[in-house]
Amino acid sequence: MIKSVKGTRDILPPSSGVWNKVEAAARRVFETYNYQEIRTPILEETRLFARGVGEETDIVSKEMYTFEDRDGSSLTLRPEATASVMRAYIEHRLDQQPGLQKLYYIGPMFRRERPQKGRYRQFFQIGAEAIGSDSPMIDAEVIEMVTAVLDAAGVSGYTLLINSVGCPACRAKFVAELRERLRDVAPKMCSDCRRRVETNPLRVLDCKVPEDQPVVDSLPSILDYLDDACRAHFESVRQYLTDRGIAFEVRPRLVRGLDYYTRTTFEIVHGALGAQNSVLGGGRYDGLAEALESKVPAPGIGFSIGEDRLVMMVEEAHPEWQSRPLDLFIAPLGDDAKRHCGIVARELRGGGLMVEVSTDHKLKRALEVANKLGARFALIVGENEITAGSYQLKNMTTGDQRQVTRAQIAEMVSTG
C-alpha cells in the first residue's frame, strides 16, 4: 500500500470543514483591515531564502527541501512566505502603488523538521504583511489584526508576548556582549546552543531545553541595549496596544529565528498546545528588501499563523464546527422519481440548502442512510406523490411526518 510521505497528511472530512471555516474567518478579518490576497509560487530560487531568511538559520542550514533543477539551478520548496512576498513586491514594483501594500496569504510551506503534535513537514500558514511604513502605529494595527483573526476563529485564552530586537546597529552591541557572556558557559549547554554561540547567538535566548534555562535567565536583556530611536519605537508600540485595550507581556528573551527581523517581535502562545505552545509569530523586517537587492527601502511588518495548530485548537474548542448537518435527504421510489427528484434537489440547492438524493430504491434502506448521515429531514417521493404534487416530509429527529407541496419544501426545512 502506498501511504502519504512521513510528515505529511491528508486533511479529510469533517476536519476539512473546520479548515474552511477558519480560513473564511481569517479572510473576513483581513478584508476589514483592507488586506488583499497574494499567491506566490511554492517553488523559489534557493538564494531567495539564503539571503532573506539567513544562511546560518536552522531553516536554511538544516530544514529546507532543496534540489537541483534540470538546468542546474537550485530550487527550494518555500519554508516560509515573507521572503516570497517581498520578492514579489520588489519584482512587480508594488512600491509604485498608492499607500501601504497590505497583503495576506494562505497556503502550504515545507520544512524537514521532526514531526510532532501540530507540526508537519508540509504545513500550512495564514499570514499577512504590511509593507511601506516603519510607523509603530502599523505594528500595533498588525498585532491587533492578529488577535481579531484568533477571536474570529473562536480561540480564547491565548497570551500575547512582545519584545524589540532593535536595529542592526544596537543589536550588534548586544550580540557581541551575548557571545562574550556565553563563551565560558556554552560548552555546558545543548548542541544547538553551542553551535549558535558562533553562528546566531540571539537564538540561544530561544532555547527550550529545561537544563539550559538557568543560563538563559542569567543573560543580559536586549532592552538594555536599544538605542534611543528603537526604544522610542517600542514604547510607542506598547502605548498603541494599551490604547486599544490589548493585553500583552514584554518578554526580553523573545527573539525570532530568522535574520530579517528588526525592532518589534511578537508571539502568541496557548496552554492547550503543550510545550511547543506557539500559535503564531511575527515582527518587523525593515532591512529585508535591501537584503534581496532592492534599491528602494521597503520597511515592513508581518506575521504567520500555524494553521495546522490553530485548526487543532478550534476542533477541540468547537467540535460543532466539524460539520454542518445535512438539511434534506430525498428518497425517490423508482426511476421516474429519481429524475424528478434530481430537478427538485437542484432547485433546493440553488436556495442554499444542503441536499442529498438517494440512489437506493428501497425506502427502509434510504431512511437508514439518511439517519446515519445526520439528515434533519427526509423527503419521500414516489409516483403517487409526483402525480398529486404533494410529498411526504419526515422530521428525522422527532419522527413527525407531514404532507408538503413542492413550493413548501424549502420553507419547511429552513424553519424546521
Disulfide bonds with the S-S distance in Angstrom:
none
